Structure formats: C-alpha cells, structure tokens
Amino acid sequence: MNCNFIKINRLMKIKIIPLISLLFLISCKNEPAKEKFSYERVQENEKSIENDEQTIIVLNSNDLMLFDKTSLSAKAGKNIKLTLNHTGKIGKEFMGHNFVLLKKDVDVNDFAMLALDFKENEYIPENDDFIVHTKMLGGGESDIINFTIEEPGSYKYVCTFPGHYQIMQGELIIE
C-alpha cells in the first residue's frame, strides 16, 4: 500500500510540476513592465544670457518639485527677462509652481508660511515683501516677467505652492 502511494505521489509530481510551469509561462505575456514613475532629463541651460539691452533667464521647474537652477545672476539697473517653465505634467491644483523674488532680508520661512493663507491669490501674500512674481503654473505652462533691480546684492527666490519652498528656492545675485 505504501509503495502504491509513493508511485501515485511521484506520478503526480511529474505531471503537476510541468503543468504549473506551463501555466506560469503562459501567464507571463511579452508586454513591457509598466514603470511606477517617469522622469525627464533636462539639459542644463546657461544660467543667464546677457546682451546690451537685457539679461535673459530661463528657469525650469518640474513634477519633482525642483528648479533646474539654484543660483542666477544679472547686472544692477539692467532689465531682466525671466521665463519660468513648468516642464512637468501635473496640473497647478496639485503641483503648481511659481517664482517669487523676495526683497533683501525677508525670511523665506516666514514668507512661505504667510503665503499659505492666500490660496485665492495663488499663494502670493498681499504685502510688500517681494519684488516680482510669476503666475502659478501647471504642467506644460510658462510665464514671462520683466523687471529691473537697481541695488546690487543677493535676493532669494522661492516657489510659494504649499510645501515647495523648502526645496524650491534659490538666489539671484545682482552685481
């Protein structure tokens, strides 16, 4: 009796193992695996382009909450044309980006905390702590602003969308 049981058990193993393997192989289709994330490699642009009339700055932002540059430069008294691009795909309701240039000695943390109260104004406080700002952008959008700064020095810039300012900030150096 034991011998028959062993033979049946062995036969089952011989037939079941290939059957299970075949089912497994059939269930594996030749479709490529879907990625859980994607990214876009952005080529580093020049920090700024100067000509006799103005300084041209292109600043890119993305769905990873990053500006592509954390340091910009321009000449005092010269017009600055800044283009902010949101190179991502997520809408401004969930991953909005803007560029807000703060006046000297304005605390970034305090300004960003205050900005939270101004959702209806695209997170731009109604005060005079900033020099200029772009509109809030969603994925694929751009905005251009023109401004001039007369006084040399270091000026902080930041994205005021909630939670972004800790990562999305930089410095504009006016020489």
ABEGO torsion letter per residue (X at the ends): XAAAAAAAAAAAAAAAAAAAAAAAAAABBABBBBBABBBBBBBBBBABBBBAABBBBBBBBBAAGBBABABBBBBBGBBBBBBBBBABABBAAABBBBBBBBBBGBBAAAAAAAAAAAAAAGGBBBBAABABBBBBBBBGBBBBBBBBBABBEBBBBBBABBGAAAABBBBBBBX
